[in-house]
Amino acid sequence: MLLTSLETAKRLEEADIVHISRQIDSCAQFFSDHRSFMIPVGGGQASITLPAFKRKLNRITGLGICGPVSEDDMAKAEDLFMKSDVEIAIGLCPLADPSAVQVLGSRGYIVESFVNSYCRPLTDEDLKEVGVEGVEISRVPSERVSEFPKWSLAGYKDGGRPELLLDTLARAAVLRDDTSLYFAIVDGKVAASAGMALIETSKGRVAHLYIDSTLPEYRGRGLQTALLKERLKDAKKPGFDLASVQARPGNGSCRNIERAGFGLAYTKVWFVKGLD
């Protein structure tokens, strides 16, 4: 387990803000008849898009990571979410200013769930080729990027999330200039897919690994670990020194993430409004 400094937490939270900002920018292009936007809130950022996407894209990120949070900060945020007909949710880093928890508690927020934020330093060891027998891992060539949403959705859709959300997340990954896409090929067929965003922050660069998806019939064969290691290698080549990835506690992905050398940076707490 990593002993995460406040500076590292700020770097990871800023990268998370950049990451969701670019997803929201994509939503603004996909759904031009609906307003998708971001505004600063309490040192973090509120992102708002289609209500159907719930907290995956409608949330406050980085709250209190750069300093105190006030009652006025949250009152304005709540008003904005209400006027946008979106349920408010906050993913709170445990290293945020203590005032964040105090304000959320005083305003009736409750803990709904958690998400693990992992990080890992990148070293020259990551440049070594690590293959899985019978599996080809490669970046998606430009002539095949249009296939990415189909394969991403195929690996995710048994998880219960709305297909519109899954398709939007995959299309956003395709659209982003900062993201490289990957396929794992088995016997000439796409078996898994993933993405990596190379993000610049004021605290340093972060290679954020995301949108990992494995088709059900290929699970348990080491494809996710292979995709993780390939992306770590590609992140190290241009000199990135830190990689990040997130997963829900207890999810099978956590084991694969830890096998790839990641340590738990911290567990973010999801706060939502309690019933009056």
HUMO-V368005 format. One record per run of one state. SS is the DSSP state (2 for helix, 1 for strand, 0 for the rest). FROM is the first residue (numbers start at 1). TO is the last residue. If there is no record, write none. Layout:
BEGIN
ss:SS from:FROM to:TO
ss:SS from:FROM to:TO
END
This chain:
BEGIN
ss:0 from:1 to:5
ss:2 from:6 to:30
ss:0 from:31 to:36
ss:1 from:37 to:41
ss:0 from:42 to:43
ss:1 from:44 to:48
ss:0 from:49 to:50
ss:2 from:51 to:57
ss:0 from:58 to:58
ss:1 from:59 to:61
ss:0 from:62 to:70
ss:2 from:71 to:83
ss:0 from:84 to:88
ss:1 from:89 to:92
ss:0 from:93 to:97
ss:2 from:98 to:106
ss:0 from:107 to:108
ss:1 from:109 to:121
ss:0 from:122 to:123
ss:2 from:124 to:127
ss:0 from:128 to:134
ss:1 from:135 to:139
ss:0 from:140 to:141
ss:2 from:142 to:159
ss:0 from:160 to:162
ss:2 from:163 to:175
ss:0 from:176 to:178
ss:1 from:179 to:186
ss:0 from:187 to:188
ss:1 from:189 to:201
ss:0 from:202 to:203
ss:1 from:204 to:214
ss:0 from:215 to:215
ss:2 from:216 to:218
ss:0 from:219 to:222
ss:2 from:223 to:237
ss:0 from:238 to:241
ss:1 from:242 to:247
ss:0 from:248 to:251
ss:2 from:252 to:259
ss:0 from:260 to:262
ss:1 from:263 to:273
ss:0 from:274 to:276
END
